[in-house]
């Protein structure tokens, strides 16, 4: 996670204040944990996995 955070967030975003950095980091973390496919979930996103769990 730390390497991906550095590569995909810190090396690509520009921010001028600490509060701005916190908001952008929170948004990136939410997208990473909610919208990205995960190999442990057979390539599904956590939201897809949760929806399938509710429907089952």
Secondary structure as the mmCIF struct_conf table of DSSP 4:
data_model
#
loop_
_struct_conf.conf_type_id
_struct_conf.id
_struct_conf.beg_label_comp_id
_struct_conf.beg_label_asym_id
_struct_conf.beg_label_seq_id
_struct_conf.end_label_comp_id
_struct_conf.end_label_asym_id
_struct_conf.end_label_seq_id
HELX_RH_AL_P HELX_RH_AL_P1 UNK A 2 UNK A 5
HELX_RH_PI_P HELX_RH_PI_P1 UNK A 6 UNK A 10
TURN_TY1_P TURN_TY1_P1 UNK A 11 UNK A 12
BEND BEND1 UNK A 16 UNK A 17
HELX_RH_AL_P HELX_RH_AL_P2 UNK A 18 UNK A 34
TURN_TY1_P TURN_TY1_P2 UNK A 35 UNK A 35
BEND BEND2 UNK A 36 UNK A 36
STRN STRN1 UNK A 37 UNK A 38
HELX_RH_3T_P HELX_RH_3T_P1 UNK A 39 UNK A 41
TURN_TY1_P TURN_TY1_P3 UNK A 42 UNK A 43
STRN STRN2 UNK A 44 UNK A 45
HELX_RH_AL_P HELX_RH_AL_P3 UNK A 46 UNK A 55
#
